[in-house]
């Protein structure tokens, strides 16, 4: 049984969070943004995302996870020249960084501590861009209902990029300093400098075009 449904909930992505459960009766909050990890149902109620990602979702996440690794390998090979042994160790280190970042990202996502994901189903392209659908009931005041309707496909990529960048900054300089002594000082860290450029670019691509890439 549900109560407090007399007020209209405007907008396509506005919902009412469940504040408490009194027996079989749900008590709802004001219509607005749903908490992270929740999305609206057909009754405009915010519901926890408890489904598992579909195969297509995993393929999308795998593609986004492979992009930094491929770019790492490309720039390592590009700047290593003929130092094949140095390049090989850097390739392995980049693979290790991305693998550990992927595992860490899964562990800190819901359900925390498990190599699993809870997710919401993606229904349409607009689910990726809820910030464009904030309603203005009186055409004066905007009701902000921006939330991650495609949880966690949007933010989990940013978390993964953050882990990858931190691991790279910790591990790669130490490795290069040890094994790349044959390279010139100006060339040793160019693959790292390249990553400092392409990670922000990948972040912008995910932020702006994530939905287009997914569909």
N, C-alpha and C positions, 0 to 999 in steps of 0.2 A: 504493500500500500504506500502511496506517495502523497505528500501534502505540500502546501505552499506553491501551487502551480498556477495561481490566478494571475500573476504578472506575466506579460508577454516577454519572451526572450528574443531580442532583435538580432539580426545578423546571421550569416551562415555558420560562423565559427564561435559564436557566443554560447556559453552553457552555464548551468547552475551546479556548483560543486556540492557534493553531499557532505554536510557538516557533521551530522550525527545520525545514529540509527536508534530509534526508540521502539524496541520490539521489532515489528515488521514495518514500521513507519519511518520513512526517510525524511530528514529535515534538510532543506536546501538553503544555500546562501544566495546572494544576489546574482543576477545574470551578469556574466563577465568572462574573464579569461579562465580557462581550465588550468589546473596545476600541471606541471611537467610530468609526462608519463601518462596523462589522461587525455581522452578525446570525447567529443559529444556523441550521444546516440540519437536515435530518431526522435526521442522525447526532449532533446535539448538538455540532457543531464550529463555531467562530466563523469565518465567511467574509466577505470583503470585499464590500461592496455596490457593484456595478459596473453595475447596470442603469440605464437612463434613465427619468426620471419619465414616467408615462402622462399622457394629456390631462387626466384628472380631477385628477391631482396638480397640474398646472400651473394648472388652474382654481381649485383651492383656494388655491394660493400667490398667484395674481392677486387673489383676493378679499381675502385677508389684507393684501396690499400696497395695495389700493385703500381699505381702511377708514381709515387715517390721512389719506390725501389728501382723501377726502370730508369727514371731520371738520374738517380744516384749512380747506377751502373754506367749510364751514358757519359756523364761528366767525369767519372773516375777514369774511364777508358780514354776520354778525350784529352784529359790533362796529364795522364801518366806517361804518355809517349811510349818509349820502348822498355820502360821499367815494368815488365810483365809480372814479376814476382810481387812487386809492390802493389800493382793493380789487383792481383788475385786476392791478397789479404784484405784490401779495401772492399772488394766485392763481397767477400765473406762477412766482413764487419757490417756492411750495409744491410745484407740479408738478415744478420743477427739483430740489428737495430729494429728493422721493420717487423720481424717475427715477435720480438719481445714487446714492442709497442702494440701489436695486434692483441696479444694475450692480455696485456695490462688493460687495454681498452675494454675487452670483454669482461674482465674481472671486476672493473669498477662500474659497469653498467648493470641495470636491473635484469635478472636477480643478482645482486652483488655477491661476488665470491664464486660464481659459477661461469663456466665457459658456454653460457647460453644467453639468449636475448629475449626479452619481452618486447613486443612491438604492436603498433597499430596498423591496420590495413590501409594501404594507399588506394583511394577511390578515384581520384582525378588530379589533374595538374594543379588546380587551385589549392589542394591540400598542402603543397610545398610553399605557398606564398600567402599565408593567412593574413599577413600584415597589409595586404592590398584589399582586404574585405572587412575592415572595421566599419561598422554601421554608424550612421548619424540619424537617429530617430527623429530629432526635431530640426535637422539640417543646420544645427548650430554646434552642439556638443557631440564629439565623437566618442563612441564607446569602444575602448581598446580591448580587443579579444584575441590578440596575436598569441598563438601558442603552437607547439610543435605537433601538428595533426598527423605527421608521418613518423612520430617517435619510434625508434631513435635514429632513423636513417639520416636526418639532417645534422644533428649535433654530434653524433658518434664519430663522424669523419673528422670534425675539428679536434675532438679529444685525441684521436689517433695521430693526427698531424702534430699535436702538441707533444705527445709522448715521443714520437719519432725525432722531433727537433731536439728535445732535451737529451735523448740518448745519443744522438749524433754529436752534440756539443760536448758531451762527457767522454765518449769513447774514441771518436775519430781523431781528434788532435793528438791524443796520446799514442795511438797506433801510427799515425803518419810521422810523428817525431821519431819513432823508433825505427821504422822500416824504410822511410823515404829519404834517407840521408843523401842518396845520389841525385835527387832532384834539386833544382835551384830553390833558394829560399822563397822566391816569388811564386814558384809553381806548386809548392808543397800543399798549400791549403786552398787551392783554387776550386777543387771539387766541393769543399765545404762552403766557400763563398757562393758558389753556384746554387747550393741548396738554400742558402739564406735569401736568394732571389725567387727560386721556384716554389718554395713552401707558401709564401704570401700569395703567389699567383694561383696556386692550387686552392688555397683558402677562398679567394675571391670567386673562382670558378664554381666551387661547391656552394658558396653563399648565394650567388646570382643564378647559376645555371644547373644546380643540382637536380631540380625537378625535370628540366629538359633532358639532361643526361639519363635520368632514371626512365623516362618515358620513351 
